[in-house]
Amino acid sequence: MSTEAVEGVDRRRALASIAKQIALCRECALARGATNPVPGEGSAEAEIVFIGEGPGFYEDQQGRPFVGASGKFLDELLRSIGLDRRKVFITNIVKHRPPNNRDPLPEEISACRRFLDEQLAAIQPKVIVTLGRHSLQRYFPGESIGRIHGQPRRKDGFIVVPMYHPAAALHQQSLRRVIEADFQKLPSLLARALGGEASAAEAPPVAPRPAAAPAPAPVAAAPAADPEAQQMRLL
């Protein structure tokens, strides 16, 4: 077996071990109210990792990330730039669904942090894309997603690209265009990273923006028939 194949097996084993730990974790209260843990899914050898906020209703039911309406939009975005979700890795900053899709609490994010740290250490991606304001805060505390979305920065050894959560576009059409435009930047950025061009000294800088992108408008209450709709307010 080649060195690359051995490394791939080791990474898959590491991710499987982390998933088992997540299923057993009781360091915060989220697991007690959840149906299934949602550790994440995708390739153990992914060059790019997408980090959302937390599982929603459908994710909790299936134990998989991004399988509801926002997940379908994410799949569209990936296809638009020639990526297959099986070749990337998709996860969240918390691994169990917060009750009623509320914001994850600081202590819950802290309890799950080691799992995400271990997943990233196992995968060793070139690029991380944060989806939504809560995953943004993991890397850039105090920053506004409206100011820095789509602008890559080097952080903790990774190239990190902040983006709006796909769910934000489901209720504000102008953000859909913003997200689509930001995704179009990923292929060239990933190519540069794979080519070794984006070193610590050469990582793409963040240019000042002349104006902030439109912030998501307040969302009206969703019909009870759509359990995922509550999640839109988080973004």
N, C-alpha and C positions, 0 to 999 in steps of 0.2 A: 504494500500500500504506500502511495506517495506521501510525502510530508504534508502536502496540501490536503489530501484525503484524511490523514490522521488528525490534522487540525480541525477539519470540518466535523469529524466525529466527536472530538473533544468539546467543541462548541455546542453541538446539539445535546450532548450529555449534560453540559453545564446548564443550558437553558431548561432542560427537563428537570434537573435537580432544583433549580430556582422555582419552577412552577409548582413542584411538590411542596416546597417550603411556603409558598404563597397560600396554597390550599389549607395548610395547617396553621397559618399565622392567626394569632388572636391578640396582637399587640395594640389594636384599636377596636372600636365597637363595630366597624363596618361589616366584618364577616358575619356577625350574628344576624344581621337583617338581610343578607344577600342570599340569592339562590345558588349562584355559582361564582367561583373566583374567575377573574379574567386576566390571566398573566400576560397575554399578548400572543401574537403569532406571526409567522413569516420565516424567512431564511435565517439560519444561524450564521450565514456568511454574507449577510446583507451589507452593502456599502452605504446604505442610507436607512435611518431609523426615524419613524414618525411617532411623536409623543403627544397624546391628547390629554384630557383632563381626568376623566373617570368613566367607568361603564354606565350606560343608560339602561333603560328597561329591556330592550331586545338583547343587548350585550349580556346582561345579567341572566337572561333566560337561556342563552346559547353558550355562555362561557367564552365568547369570542369578541374581539374589539371591532368597533365600527361596522356593525351589520344592519343598522337601521337606516333611516333616510339619509343622515349625514354620511354614513358609510358608503352608501351607493354613490353619493356625490364624490367622495374620496376616490372610489374606484374609477369614476369617470376622469377625475383629474390625473390619476396615475396613467390611465390609458392614453390621455392626451399628450403625454410626454414619453410614451413608449415604455412605461414601467408596469410590471405585473406585481400585484400585491404579494404573490408567493415568493417574489425575489427581494422584497424589502421586509422590514420588520416593523410592526405596528403595535403600540402599547399605550399605557396611560400612566400618569403619575401616581394614581391610587388604583389598586387591583380588585377592589370590590365596589359595588354600586353604593354611592351615598343615598340615604333615604330620600325618596321623592326627587331624586336628581339634584339635590341641593349642592352648593359649593362644598368641596372637601375642606375640612378644618385643618388648621396648621399642624395639629398633633397627628392627624391621619396622614397627611403628606409626609411628615417626618417619619412615621412608622413604616411607610412604604418606600422611603428613599433608598434604603440599602438594596432592595430588590431591583430597582431601576439601575442603581449603580452597578450591581453585579451583572445585569443583563447587558449593559453597555460594555463592561469589561470583557464579557464573553464574546460578544459580536465584533467589537472593535470597528465600528463604522467609520466612514470618512466624513459623513455629513449627518447632522441631526436637524430635523424640522420640528419645531414646537408648534402645536396646533391649539390656539386659544391662549387666554391671558394667564391661566394658572400654570401651565407648563412653561410659558415665557418667564414667569417669576422665578422658576428654578434656576435659570441661568442669568437673568437680568433683573434683579429685584428693583422695584420702583420704576421700571421703564413702562412706557405706554405702547401697546401693540399698534395703536394708530400711528405712532411716530416712527417705529422701527420695523414694521412688517416688511418682509421681502429683502431685508438688508442683512447679508451674512456677516458674522463676527466670529473670531476665534475665541473659544472659551473652554477651559478645562481639557485642552488637548483636542477638541473637536471644532469643526466648522458648524456653527449653529445658525439656522435660518428661522427667525420668528415669522409665523403666519397666523392669520385668522383661522379659527376652527371652521371646518366645512359647514357645521350647523348654522353658523351665523349667516351664511348666504341663503338659507332656506326661507328666511323672513325678511331679508333686505337685499333686493336684487342688485343694487350697486356694489355690494360686497362680493357678490359672485364674480363680477368682472375683475375686482381687485385680486381675489384669490386665484383666479385663472391666470392672470398676468404674473403673479408671484410664482406660481408653479412652472411657468414657462422658463424661468431663470434656472431651474434646478439641473437640467441636463448639462449645460455648459459649466456650471459650478462643480458638478460631480466629476465631469471630465477633467477639469483642472485639478481637482483634489486627487484623482486617480493618477494623474500625470505628475504629481509631486510639485505642482506649481504653487499650491496654496500652503506654503510653509508658514510658520508662526510669524515671520517677518513680512510675508507677502499675502497674508490672508486678506480677502477683499475688505476694504475699509467701509465704514458707515458714513455716507455723505449726509450733510444736513438736508433736511427736507423743507421745501418752501412752505408747505402747508400740511397739516395732518390729514390723513385719510378720513373719510366720513365715519363717525362712530356708529355702531349699531343702534338703530332706533328702538325705543321701548317696544316690547312685544306684547301684543294683546293676549289674553288668556286663551289657551288652545282648547279645542274640544276634548272632552274626557275620553273620546274614542282613540286618541293618539297619545299613548303613554310617553312617547319620545319627545313630544312637543315641549314639555316642561324644561327640557335640557337647553332649549334655545336661549333662555334668559341668562345662561351662565357665560355667554361668549361675548 
